[in-house]
Amino acid sequence: MATIGMHFGHDAGAALTDTDGYLVIEAERRLRLRHVCGGNGDFPQAAAGWLAELRERAASPVTRVAVADWYTPVCRVLPPALVELVNEDARWTATGGIGLADAVTRVIKPVDWPLAEGLGDISLVAVRHHYAHAALAYYTSGARKALVLALDGTGNYAECGMVCLGDGDQLTPVMSFTNRGGPRFGLVYEALARRVHGSQFDTGKLLGLAATGESDPSLLPVLRAMLVPQSARRAAPDLYEQLDEDRLTGSALRYADTWWEYDPVSGGYLDVGLADSSDDDVVHSFGSVFPDAIRTPGGRTTVVGTSPDERVCRDLAATLQSAVERDLTRLATGISRRFPSYSTLCYAGGCALNITANSRLAESGQFTRVSVPTCCDDSGIALGAALAVAEPSDRPALAARSGWARLAYAGPPLEGLDEPPPHRPSPARGPEAASEGGTSADPVSGLAARLGTRGLSARGLADDDELVRAVADLLAERRCLAWLDGGMETGPRALGHRSLLVSAHWNGARRHVSQTIKGREWFRPVAPICPEEVADRYFTGPLDHTESMLFAVRVRPEESHRLAEARHIDGTARLQTVRPDTHPLLHRLCHAVGDRTGLPVLINTSANGGGMPILNHLDQALELLAETELDAVVLPGRRLIVE
């Protein structure tokens, strides 16, 4: 029987899992507000509609609904029993030890829950936030035995992570972490992102900025003590590297007018003052405010800036990134050594969007494989909650190499077309078969009236070969186009279904698509797409992990000039490799562009205007085409090019 999951916090949403696959509805893409939470005024009515949509799409009756326990308190459609559980049940608040296994799922009563109307006889189950992350990572990986790590900014009770063991259909929690003792990778990263870029959700911008700075050796131990205090390092030397006290004694952090000296007992700065504080105070102190100044043991004071254009901010970003990579690798290695029979790592939570740190894990030699789901952040919590409580038969069986695509493109099909297609792809054709509308007898005439009012026109192509040739000609002519195909991507990365594409062969391509069309900052990276079989000609690094753009690779030095538009400032690239079985048209397009330009590499970024969620409606794409310097919208499933 099918299971639905719901998430009421930021990046809210709803999701379905059953024998036929997944369907993920991300609230921000329906409500057109990034990172929207359950407290949004439009959320209650929209959520009721999403539940009805998921029930209609389910291959079997929905018998379970899972609700994640990390929510926005002002949400008007919270199950009362969930609120009672989180706030009043002492057993549920366990953050470690033998009680953890009993505090990750709990059947609760759907009494007085506004959204229960119309669901019929269902079992309502609460799921702990980090257990939902872990369930998503494990059950969508295809692994049958894995070490599972979830790390993010925070959940309830100042919890910031969890370790589970995956064995067959079972997922057992064995450890959890809190922001009181660390690791505070997510919170401290959010605090610096908020200071430099203005929002806790700008951690991706901070990662891009880090490549423009240099790590400062004198600040590095201070930032590492902020991430994990010495007391926690001393208590678990197999998980954390102890820092040199001589590089900390005499250091201090200034918040407003108050200096917090390094405390050798706690091994941190704010830690001693927060020892008896509430969980909310701990999270706020580490995650909402970054120090105004940092004093190193030698007496040097670094005043922290507030703009990405300031060199001090760029260097701090680089230093913090170095600290996170070093301590994360040590932590994952230490956990692995505690559980040596688990050679696969499944990793989720907001921290798993840090692609350079992910590559450090993949190249550490500790794991045979590192698996990160595309919606590893809170956009995947709804599906993770559903997977955590679903029957094994309602967790889709995943094929070895292409199984990841079932999750990656589990979003809804493109809206706003005359003939919406069935959501789920045909097994024979793969994920691109769930195209945006199929082929109608006369697809051009069906759109002509709408296009005419915008001063646009469409041309239809006879077959896929003609479509690929026409699109390759446009890209070789330095045009930028939106490629909208199949089910929408889950998570924040555009993976060739809701993408803006431009050829990487011409000078200025990156600036044109990233800054001119999308209005992004100068330091934001773009992502190259390359056929898997030729990727090693241009890139090095964990190329066996690059299907979903969640690991960084390095551009080969001899190709750095030709790939100047596709690589980041530090010579890395957020690569996506494509294969004929998962992306038949996109794979052919890369080679066709290569035939014309000598370089089978495309630049990819998400299809959206500045500050907006990724689009999923034809009218939004047409608006982008009419109001920016975008040159065309391509609908491969209908073999249409709109110009």
Buried (B, 14 or more C-beta within 10 A) or exposed (E): BBBBBBBBBBBBBBBBBBBBBBBBBBBBBBBBBBBBBBBBEEBBEBBBEBBEBBBEBBEEEBBBBBBBBBBBEEBEBBBBBBBEBBEEBEEBBBBBEEEBBEBBBBEBEBEEBEBBEEBEEBBBBBBBBBBBBBBBBBBBBBBEEBBBBBBBBBBBBBBBBBBBBBBEEEBBBBBBBBBBBBBBBBBBBBBBBBBBBEEBBBBBBBBBBBBBBEBBEBBBBBBBBBBBBBBBBEEBEEBBBEBEEEBBEEBBBBBEEEEBEBBEEBBBBBBBBBEEBEBEBBBBBBBEBBBBEBBBBEEEEBEBBBEBEBEBBBBBBBBBBBBBBBBBBBBBBBBBEBEEEBBBBBBBBBBBBBBBBBBBBBBBEBBEBBBBBBBBBBBBBBBBBBBBBBBEEBBBEBBEEBBBBBBBBBBBBBBBBEEBBEBBBEEEEBBBBBBBBBEBEEBBEBBEEBBEEBEBEBEBBEEEEEBBBBBBEBBBEBBBBBBBBBBBBBBBBBBBBBBBBBBBBBEEBBBBBBBBBBEBBEBBBBBBBBBBBBBBEBBEBBBEBBBBBBBBBBBBEEBEEBBEBBBBBBBBBBBBBBBBBBBBBBBBBBBBBBEBBEBBBBBBBBBBBEEBBBBBBBEBBBBBBEEBEBBBBBBBBBBBBBB
